Amino acid sequence: MVLAARLTVLGSLNVDISVTVPALPAPGATVLGGAALVAPGGKGANQAVAAARLGRVAGLAVRMVGCVGDDDFGRALRAALRAEGVDDSAVRAVPGAPTGIAMITVDRAGENTITVAPGANREVGAADAVAARDQADVLVISAEIPAPAIRVALASTGPAPGARLIRLLNLAPAVPEAAELIALRPDWLVVNESEAAAILGRPVAGLAEAAKGAADLVAAGAGSAVVTAGSAGAAYRGPRARRDSADRPGSGGEFAEITVPGFTVHAVDSVGAGDTFTAALAVALAAGVPPVEAVTAAAAAGAAAAARPGTQSGMPYPADILAVTGYPWPVTG
């Protein structure tokens, strides 16, 4: 159960323009698709919406921190957050900067390619990072914002002396400063196979290589690391139970290295699956769910999202996770 827990997402807000195509285009190719769908998105906003849906029954308070343009798109994005019960009071409207836009192409198998024009997301700065830290028990940081803001957020120790702040870093995309950010020792790091490969400088494909990648990311500084492998599942390296500040890599604490096989679902749209995984993991951690169970629950949530059309509209509620995967969401009221 979540007891007055507070989850803050520091990240991006974009308008998504999605087109479904028979197959993803090869370089230089033109593919005719269906009608364009315009909807709220951005990795940060997606994670906030998913967290609100999955934590609402237990009273989780979710807050979004980021930047939009002072335009109709920005106002629509903030309204979409409020409609989901997300506190948008720390979302800044930046005069003269356009709201971010993501152009998404999805094939019939649910695979996708995404191109992002960051716009106002580039204006997220140190003051926003400090605002994200304040009054948060769990801070989710997505990487579609400038690295200096991420650096400030990771350097934060909590809203008050002695406060315990769980900092979860989702390096999507894997920014050039990734190694430096991991060295700042986030409590949790979440990446997919391609992001892990970019950070580690070697191919990462399948659960076995994902497990090796997670171990190497912990050795690089992350307290716990998860490497997702799409429909194959996810690999986790970190403590078996809730970690205290002394239980770091090399400290002699009891660590687990597990792989969670993927849940079999009929995937129709994978665009929001990774954001749902990250948000679900954060909600479970906020509720005190043990790490291994939290990763499994996140995998179930991500699979449920892939089985539902749309990005934010496809973010699952607990009942959807049970219906699609048969896995009971562990955070209850």
LUMSEPA-220958 format. One line per 5 residues: number of its first residue (from 0); their letters; for each residue x, y, z of N, C-alpha, C. Coordinates in steps of 0.1 Angstrom, whole numbers, plus 5000, padded with zeros to 4 digits. Example, Ala and Ser with C-alpha at 12.3 -4.5 7.8 and 13.67 -1.06 7.14 Angstrom:
0 = AS = 5132:4943:5078:5123:4955:5078:5132:4967:5078; 5128:4978:5071:5137:4989:5071:5129:5000:5079
END
This chain:
0 = MVLAA = 5008:4988:5000:5000:5000:5000:5009:5012:5000; 5005:5023:4992:5012:5035:4992:5006:5044:5004; 5015:5048:5013:5010:5056:5024:5015:5071:5022; 5007:5079:5016:5010:5093:5014:5023:5095:5006; 5026:5085:4997:5038:5086:4989:5036:5097:4978
5 = RLTVL = 5048:5103:4974:5047:5113:4964:5057:5110:4953; 5053:5109:4941:5061:5106:4929:5061:5118:4920; 5074:5122:4917:5075:5133:4907:5083:5128:4895; 5078:5133:4883:5085:5130:4871:5091:5143:4866; 5104:5142:4863:5111:5153:4857:5114:5149:4843
10 = GSLNV = 5108:5155:4833:5110:5150:4819:5103:5158:4809; 5101:5152:4797:5096:5159:4785:5081:5158:4784; 5076:5168:4777:5062:5168:4773:5061:5171:4758; 5055:5163:4750:5055:5164:4736:5041:5162:4731; 5038:5167:4719:5026:5163:4711:5031:5152:4702
15 = DISVT = 5024:5141:4702:5027:5129:4694:5019:5130:4681; 5025:5129:4670:5019:5127:4657:5022:5114:4651; 5012:5104:4652:5015:5090:4649:5008:5086:4636; 5015:5078:4628:5010:5072:4616:5012:5057:4616; 5002:5049:4613:5004:5034:4612:5007:5031:4598
20 = VPALP = 5017:5022:4595:5021:5019:4582:5022:5003:4581; 5022:4998:4569:5023:4983:4567:5036:4978:4572; 5047:4986:4569:5060:4982:4574:5068:4995:4576; 5078:4995:4585:5086:5006:4587:5095:5009:4575; 5096:5022:4571:5103:5025:4559:5118:5022:4560
25 = APGAT = 5124:5017:4550:5139:5016:4549:5145:5030:4546; 5158:5033:4548:5163:5046:4544:5161:5049:4530; 5156:5061:4528:5153:5066:4514:5139:5062:4509; 5132:5054:4516:5119:5048:4511:5108:5057:4516; 5097:5057:4508:5084:5064:4512:5074:5053:4514
30 = VLGGA = 5066:5054:4525:5056:5044:4528:5043:5051:4530; 5032:5047:4524:5019:5053:4526:5013:5046:4539; 5008:5055:4548:5001:5049:4560:4987:5054:4561; 4982:5052:4573:4968:5056:4576:4968:5070:4580; 4956:5074:4586:4954:5088:4590:4964:5091:4602
35 = ALVAP = 4968:5104:4602:4977:5108:4613:4968:5110:4626; 4974:5106:4637:4967:5108:4650:4975:5117:4659; 4969:5128:4663:4976:5138:4672:4971:5135:4686; 4981:5133:4695:4977:5130:4709:4988:5135:4719; 4985:5136:4732:4995:5140:4741:5006:5130:4743
40 = GGKGA = 5018:5134:4745:5029:5124:4747:5041:5131:4754; 5053:5125:4750:5065:5129:4757:5068:5119:4768; 5080:5114:4769:5083:5103:4778:5080:5107:4792; 5083:5119:4796:5080:5123:4810:5065:5124:4813; 5057:5130:4804:5043:5131:4806:5037:5117:4805
45 = NQAVA = 5042:5108:4796:5037:5095:4795:5039:5087:4809; 5050:5089:4814:5053:5082:4827:5045:5088:4838; 5042:5101:4838:5033:5106:4848:5019:5101:4847; 5014:5100:4835:5001:5094:4833:5000:5080:4837; 5010:5072:4833:5010:5058:4837:5011:5056:4852
50 = AARLG = 5019:5064:4859:5020:5063:4873:5007:5067:4880; 5000:5077:4875:4988:5082:4881:4977:5070:4880; 4977:5064:4868:4967:5053:4867:4970:5041:4876; 4983:5038:4877:4986:5026:4885:4987:5029:4900; 4988:5041:4904:4990:5044:4918:4977:5050:4924
55 = RVAGL = 4967:5053:4916:4956:5061:4921:4948:5053:4932; 4947:5040:4930:4939:5032:4940:4945:5033:4954; 4958:5035:4954:4965:5035:4967:4969:5050:4972; 4963:5060:4965:4965:5073:4970:4978:5080:4966; 4985:5074:4956:4998:5080:4952:4996:5094:4946
60 = AVRMV = 5004:5104:4950:5003:5117:4945:5014:5118:4934; 5010:5122:4922:5019:5123:4910:5020:5137:4906; 5032:5142:4904:5035:5156:4899:5044:5155:4887; 5042:5164:4878:5050:5165:4866:5058:5178:4866; 5071:5178:4863:5079:5190:4862:5086:5190:4848
65 = GCVGD = 5084:5201:4840:5090:5202:4827:5086:5215:4821; 5088:5216:4808:5085:5228:4800:5077:5225:4788; 5067:5234:4785:5060:5234:4772:5061:5248:4766; 5056:5250:4754:5055:5263:4748:5043:5270:4753; 5043:5283:4752:5032:5291:4755:5022:5291:4743
70 = DDFGR = 5017:5280:4740:5009:5278:4728:4997:5268:4730; 4989:5266:4720:4978:5257:4722:4982:5243:4725; 4993:5238:4718:4998:5225:4721:5001:5223:4736; 5009:5233:4741:5013:5233:4755:5001:5233:4765; 4991:5241:4762:4979:5241:4770:4971:5228:4770
75 = ALRAA = 4971:5222:4758:4964:5209:4757:4972:5198:4765; 4985:5198:4765:4993:5188:4772:4990:5190:4787; 4990:5202:4792:4987:5204:4806:4973:5200:4810; 4964:5202:4801:4950:5198:4804:4949:5183:4805; 4956:5176:4796:4956:5162:4796:4962:5156:4809
80 = LRAEG = 4972:5162:4814:4978:5158:4827:4967:5160:4838; 4961:5171:4839:4951:5174:4849:4940:5164:4848; 4936:5160:4836:4925:5151:4835:4928:5137:4841; 4941:5134:4842:4945:5121:4848:4948:5123:4862; 4946:5135:4868:4949:5136:4882:4964:5140:4885
85 = VDDSA = 4971:5144:4875:4986:5147:4877:4987:5162:4880; 4994:5165:4890:4997:5179:4894:5006:5186:4883; 5001:5196:4876:5009:5202:4866:5014:5216:4870; 5013:5219:4883:5017:5233:4887:5032:5236:4885; 5040:5226:4883:5054:5229:4881:5058:5227:4866
90 = VRAVP = 5048:5226:4857:5051:5226:4843:5051:5241:4838; 5063:5245:4833:5065:5259:4829:5061:5261:4814; 5054:5272:4811:5051:5276:4797:5062:5286:4794; 5070:5283:4784:5082:5291:4780:5078:5300:4768; 5078:5313:4770:5074:5322:4759:5085:5321:4748
95 = GAPTG = 5080:5321:4735:5090:5321:4724:5095:5307:4720; 5092:5297:4728:5096:5283:4725:5084:5274:4721; 5085:5267:4710:5074:5258:4707:5073:5246:4716; 5061:5241:4718:5060:5228:4725:5067:5217:4717; 5073:5207:4724:5079:5196:4717:5070:5188:4709
100 = IAMIT = 5075:5182:4698:5067:5174:4689:5075:5161:4687; 5067:5149:4687:5073:5136:4684:5066:5131:4672; 5073:5127:4661:5067:5121:4649:5070:5106:4650; 5059:5098:4651:5059:5084:4653:5054:5076:4642; 5061:5065:4638:5056:5056:4628:5055:5042:4634
105 = VDRAG = 5044:5036:4633:5041:5023:4639:5037:5013:4628; 5044:5001:4628:5040:4991:4618:5029:4981:4624; 5025:4971:4616:5014:4963:4620:5018:4954:4632; 5030:4951:4634:5034:4943:4646:5036:4951:4658; 5034:4964:4658:5035:4973:4669:5049:4979:4671
110 = ENTIT = 5058:4976:4662:5071:4982:4664:5071:4996:4658; 5081:5004:4663:5079:5018:4659:5093:5025:4657; 5093:5036:4650:5104:5046:4650:5099:5059:4654; 5107:5067:4661:5103:5080:4667:5113:5090:4664; 5109:5102:4659:5118:5114:4658:5112:5125:4666
115 = VAPGA = 5120:5131:4674:5116:5141:4683:5122:5155:4680; 5113:5165:4680:5118:5179:4679:5115:5185:4693; 5126:5186:4702:5124:5189:4716:5117:5202:4719; 5119:5213:4711:5113:5225:4714:5115:5230:4729; 5105:5233:4736:5106:5239:4750:5112:5229:4759
120 = NREVG = 5113:5216:4756:5120:5207:4765:5134:5210:4767; 5140:5217:4758:5154:5222:4759:5156:5233:4770; 5145:5238:4775:5145:5249:4784:5145:5244:4799; 5143:5231:4801:5144:5226:4815:5157:5228:4821; 5158:5234:4832:5171:5238:4838:5172:5233:4853
125 = AADAV = 5182:5239:4859:5185:5235:4873:5174:5238:4883; 5167:5250:4881:5156:5253:4890:5145:5243:4889; 5142:5238:4877:5132:5228:4875:5136:5215:4882; 5149:5211:4881:5154:5199:4888:5152:5200:4903; 5155:5212:4908:5154:5214:4923:5139:5213:4927
130 = AARDQ = 5130:5219:4918:5116:5218:4921:5111:5204:4920; 5117:5196:4911:5113:5182:4910:5116:5174:4923; 5128:5177:4929:5132:5170:4941:5123:5173:4953; 5119:5186:4954:5112:5190:4966:5099:5182:4967; 5096:5178:4979:5083:5171:4982:5081:5158:4974
135 = ADVLV = 5092:5151:4971:5091:5138:4964:5097:5127:4972; 5091:5116:4971:5097:5104:4977:5103:5095:4967; 5098:5096:4954:5104:5089:4943:5105:5099:4932; 5117:5101:4926:5119:5110:4915:5123:5102:4902; 5114:5103:4892:5117:5097:4879:5122:5107:4870
140 = ISAEI = 5134:5104:4864:5141:5114:4855:5142:5107:4841; 5135:5114:4831:5136:5109:4818:5146:5118:4810; 5152:5112:4800:5164:5118:4794:5161:5127:4781; 5149:5130:4779:5146:5139:4768:5146:5154:4772; 5155:5157:4782:5157:5170:4787:5172:5172:4788
145 = PAPAI = 5177:5185:4789:5191:5187:4789:5199:5180:4801; 5211:5175:4797:5219:5168:4807:5222:5176:4820; 5225:5189:4819:5227:5196:4831:5216:5196:4841; 5203:5196:4837:5192:5194:4846:5192:5181:4852; 5195:5170:4844:5196:5157:4850:5207:5156:4860
150 = RVALA = 5218:5162:4857:5229:5162:4867:5225:5168:4880; 5218:5179:4880:5214:5185:4892:5204:5176:4900; 5195:5170:4892:5185:5161:4899:5192:5149:4905; 5202:5144:4899:5209:5132:4905:5217:5136:4917; 5222:5149:4917:5230:5153:4928:5221:5156:4940
155 = STGPA = 5208:5157:4939:5199:5160:4950:5199:5148:4959; 5198:5151:4972:5197:5141:4982:5184:5139:4989; 5175:5149:4986:5161:5148:4992:5157:5161:4996; 5144:5162:5000:5138:5175:5003:5142:5180:5017; 5148:5172:5025:5151:5176:5039:5163:5167:5044
160 = PGARL = 5171:5172:5053:5182:5164:5058:5177:5150:5063; 5183:5140:5058:5180:5126:5063:5168:5120:5055; 5162:5128:5046:5151:5123:5038:5156:5112:5028; 5148:5102:5026:5151:5092:5016:5144:5094:5003; 5152:5098:4993:5146:5100:4980:5152:5090:4970
165 = IRLLN = 5142:5082:4964:5146:5072:4954:5147:5079:4941; 5159:5079:4934:5161:5085:4921:5162:5075:4911; 5152:5075:4902:5151:5065:4891:5154:5072:4878; 5165:5068:4871:5169:5075:4859:5166:5066:4847; 5158:5071:4837:5155:5064:4825:5163:5070:4814
170 = LAPAV = 5174:5064:4810:5182:5070:4799:5177:5066:4785; 5166:5072:4782:5159:5070:4769:5157:5084:4764; 5165:5089:4754:5176:5081:4747:5188:5081:4756; 5198:5073:4751:5211:5072:4758:5219:5084:4753; 5219:5094:4761:5226:5107:4758:5241:5106:4758
175 = PEAAE = 5248:5114:4751:5263:5113:4751:5269:5114:4765; 5262:5121:4775:5267:5122:4789:5263:5110:4797; 5258:5099:4791:5253:5088:4799:5262:5083:4810; 5275:5080:4806:5285:5075:4815:5287:5084:4827; 5287:5097:4825:5289:5107:4836:5277:5106:4845
180 = LIALR = 5265:5105:4839:5253:5105:4847:5251:5093:4856; 5255:5081:4850:5255:5069:4858:5265:5069:4869; 5276:5076:4867:5286:5077:4877:5281:5085:4889; 5271:5093:4887:5265:5100:4898:5256:5092:4907; 5256:5079:4904:5250:5068:4913:5235:5070:4915
185 = PDWLV = 5227:5070:4904:5212:5069:4906:5209:5056:4913; 5198:5057:4921:5194:5045:4928:5189:5034:4919; 5182:5038:4908:5178:5029:4898:5181:5034:4884; 5185:5026:4875:5187:5029:4861:5179:5020:4852; 5171:5025:4843:5163:5017:4834:5166:5021:4820
190 = VNESE = 5170:5011:4811:5173:5013:4797:5168:5001:4790; 5167:5002:4776:5164:4991:4768:5177:4985:4762; 5175:4975:4753:5187:4969:4747:5196:4979:4739; 5189:4987:4731:5197:4996:4722:5204:5007:4731; 5197:5011:4741:5203:5021:4750:5214:5016:4758
195 = AAAIL = 5213:5003:4763:5224:4997:4770:5236:4995:4760; 5233:4991:4748:5244:4989:4738:5251:5002:4736; 5244:5013:4734:5250:5026:4732:5259:5030:4744; 5254:5028:4756:5262:5032:4768:5274:5023:4770; 5272:5010:4767:5283:5000:4770:5293:4999:4758
200 = GRPVA = 5289:5003:4746:5297:5002:4735:5298:4988:4729; 5288:4980:4731:5288:4966:4725:5274:4962:4723; 5271:4952:4714:5257:4948:4712:5251:4942:4725; 5238:4945:4726:5231:4939:4737:5217:4935:4731; 5216:4921:4730:5204:4916:4724:5200:4903:4732
205 = GLAEA = 5187:4902:4736:5182:4891:4743:5185:4892:4758; 5178:4883:4765:5179:4884:4780:5193:4881:4786; 5200:4871:4780:5213:4868:4785:5223:4880:4784; 5223:4887:4773:5231:4899:4772:5226:4910:4780; 5213:4911:4781:5207:4921:4790:5211:4920:4804
210 = AKGAA = 5212:4907:4809:5216:4905:4822:5231:4909:4824; 5240:4906:4815:5253:4911:4816:5254:4926:4815; 5246:4932:4807:5245:4947:4806:5241:4953:4819; 5231:4947:4826:5226:4952:4839:5237:4952:4849; 5245:4941:4849:5256:4939:4859:5266:4950:4856
215 = DLVAA = 5270:4952:4844:5280:4962:4841:5275:4976:4844; 5262:4979:4843:5257:4992:4846:5257:4995:4861; 5255:4984:4869:5257:4985:4883:5271:4988:4887; 5280:4981:4880:5294:4983:4883:5299:4997:4879; 5291:5004:4869:5295:5017:4865:5289:5028:4875
220 = GAGSA = 5280:5024:4884:5276:5033:4894:5261:5032:4898; 5253:5026:4890:5239:5025:4893:5237:5016:4905; 5228:5020:4914:5225:5012:4926:5218:4999:4922; 5208:5000:4913:5201:4989:4907:5200:4992:4892; 5200:4982:4883:5199:4984:4869:5189:4974:4863
225 = VVTAG = 5181:4979:4854:5172:4971:4846:5174:4973:4831; 5176:4962:4824:5177:4963:4809:5165:4956:4804; 5156:4963:4797:5144:4957:4791:5148:4951:4777; 5142:4940:4774:5144:4934:4761:5132:4931:4753; 5123:4941:4753:5111:4940:4745:5102:4929:4749
230 = SAGAA = 5097:4921:4740:5088:4910:4743:5095:4899:4750; 5108:4898:4750:5116:4888:4756:5116:4889:4772; 5114:4902:4777:5113:4904:4791:5123:4914:4796; 5129:4912:4808:5138:4922:4813:5148:4916:4822; 5159:4922:4824:5170:4917:4833:5172:4927:4844
235 = YRGPR = 5175:4922:4856:5177:4931:4868:5189:4927:4875; 5197:4937:4880:5208:4935:4888:5207:4945:4900; 5207:4941:4912:5206:4950:4923:5203:4942:4936; 5200:4949:4947:5197:4943:4960:5184:4935:4959; 5184:4924:4967:5172:4916:4968:5160:4923:4975
240 = ARRDS = 5163:4931:4985:5153:4939:4992:5156:4953:4992; 5148:4961:4998:5150:4976:4998:5164:4979:5003; 5171:4988:4996:5185:4991:4999:5186:5003:5009; 5195:5002:5018:5198:5014:5026:5211:5021:5019; 5214:5032:5025:5225:5040:5018:5238:5033:5018
245 = ADRPG = 5240:5023:5027:5253:5017:5028:5254:5005:5019; 5243:5000:5013:5243:4988:5005:5245:4992:4991; 5258:4994:4987:5262:4998:4974:5270:4987:4967; 5272:4987:4954:5280:4977:4948:5294:4977:4955; 5298:4964:4958:5311:4962:4964:5310:4964:4980
250 = SGGEF = 5298:4967:4985:5298:4969:5000:5295:4956:5007; 5293:4945:5000:5290:4932:5007:5275:4929:5009; 5266:4938:5004:5252:4936:5005:5248:4924:4996; 5236:4919:4999:5231:4908:4992:5224:4912:4979; 5230:4909:4967:5225:4913:4955:5219:4901:4947
255 = AEITV = 5209:4905:4939:5202:4895:4930:5205:4899:4916; 5205:4888:4907:5207:4890:4893:5197:4881:4887; 5186:4886:4882:5175:4878:4877:5171:4883:4863; 5164:4874:4856:5157:4877:4843:5142:4874:4845; 5134:4883:4839:5120:4881:4840:5115:4879:4826
260 = PGFTV = 5110:4867:4822:5106:4864:4809:5094:4873:4805; 5093:4876:4793:5082:4885:4788:5068:4878:4790; 5058:4886:4791:5044:4882:4792:5039:4881:4777; 5033:4870:4774:5028:4868:4760:5015:4875:4758; 5015:4885:4749:5003:4893:4746:5003:4896:4731
265 = HAVDS = 4992:4900:4726:4991:4904:4712:4994:4919:4711; 5006:4922:4707:5011:4936:4707:5005:4943:4695; 4999:4955:4698:4993:4963:4688:5000:4977:4687; 5007:4981:4698:5013:4994:4697:5023:4995:4709; 5036:4994:4706:5046:4993:4716:5051:5007:4720
270 = VGAGD = 5046:5018:4715:5052:5031:4717:5052:5035:4732; 5042:5032:4740:5042:5036:4754:5046:5025:4763; 5050:5014:4758:5053:5002:4767:5065:5005:4776; 5076:5011:4770:5088:5014:4779:5085:5024:4789; 5077:5035:4786:5073:5045:4796:5065:5039:4807
275 = TFTAA = 5056:5030:4803:5047:5023:4813:5056:5014:4822; 5066:5007:4816:5074:4999:4825:5081:5008:4835; 5087:5019:4831:5094:5028:4840:5085:5033:4851; 5073:5038:4847:5064:5043:4857:5059:5032:4866; 5056:5021:4861:5051:5010:4870:5062:5006:4880
280 = LAVAL = 5074:5005:4876:5085:5002:4885:5086:5013:4896; 5085:5026:4892:5085:5036:4902:5074:5036:4912; 5062:5033:4907:5050:5032:4916:5052:5020:4926; 5057:5009:4921:5059:4997:4929:5069:5000:4940; 5080:5007:4936:5090:5011:4946:5085:5021:4956
285 = AAGVP = 5077:5030:4952:5071:5040:4961:5062:5033:4971; 5056:5021:4967:5047:5014:4976:5055:5004:4985; 5068:5003:4983:5076:4994:4992:5076:4980:4987; 5072:4978:4974:5073:4964:4968:5087:4960:4967; 5092:4948:4971:5106:4944:4969:5110:4945:4955
290 = PVEAV = 5123:4948:4953:5128:4950:4939:5125:4939:4929; 5127:4927:4932:5125:4916:4922:5110:4916:4918; 5101:4917:4928:5087:4917:4925:5083:4930:4917; 5089:4941:4921:5086:4954:4914:5090:4953:4899; 5101:4946:4896:5105:4945:4882:5095:4936:4874
295 = TAAAA = 5091:4925:4880:5081:4916:4874:5068:4923:4872; 5064:4931:4881:5051:4939:4880:5053:4949:4868; 5064:4955:4867:5067:4965:4857:5066:4958:4843; 5072:4946:4842:5072:4939:4830:5057:4936:4825; 5049:4932:4835:5035:4929:4832:5028:4942:4827
300 = AGAAA = 5031:4953:4834:5024:4966:4830:5029:4970:4816; 5042:4969:4813:5046:4972:4800:5040:4963:4789; 5038:4950:4792:5032:4941:4782:5018:4945:4780; 5011:4949:4790:4997:4953:4789:4996:4966:4781; 5005:4975:4782:5005:4987:4774:5007:4984:4759
305 = AARPG = 5015:4975:4756:5018:4971:4742:5006:4964:4736; 4997:4959:4744:4985:4952:4739:4973:4962:4737; 4975:4975:4740:4965:4985:4739:4969:4996:4729; 4960:5001:4721:4964:5011:4711:4965:5025:4718; 4974:5033:4712:4976:5046:4717:4988:5046:4727
310 = TQSGM = 4993:5059:4730:5003:5060:4739:4998:5063:4753; 4995:5076:4756:4989:5078:4769:4975:5072:4770; 4967:5071:4759:4954:5065:4760:4955:5050:4763; 4967:5044:4759:4969:5030:4761:4975:5026:4774; 4979:5036:4782:4985:5033:4795:4975:5025:4803
315 = PYPAD = 4979:5013:4809:4969:5005:4816:4966:5009:4830; 4954:5005:4834:4950:5005:4848:4953:4991:4854; 4953:4990:4867:4956:4977:4873:4947:4965:4867; 4934:4968:4865:4925:4958:4860:4929:4954:4846; 4935:4963:4838:4940:4959:4824:4951:4950:4825
320 = ILAVT = 4960:4952:4834:4972:4943:4836:4968:4929:4839; 4958:4928:4848:4953:4915:4852:4946:4908:4840; 4938:4916:4833:4930:4910:4822:4939:4906:4810; 4950:4913:4807:4958:4911:4796:4969:4900:4799; 4975:4901:4811:4986:4892:4814:4983:4881:4824
325 = GYPWP = 4973:4883:4832:4970:4874:4843:4978:4877:4856; 4986:4888:4855:4994:4891:4867:4987:4902:4875; 4984:4899:4888:4978:4909:4897:4987:4920:4901; 4983:4932:4898:4991:4944:4902:4993:4945:4917; 5005:4945:4922:5007:4944:4936:5004:4956:4945
330 = VTG = 5002:4967:4939:5000:4980:4947:4985:4981:4948; 4980:4980:4960:4965:4981:4963:4962:4991:4973; 4949:4995:4974:4945:5005:4984:4942:4999:4997
END
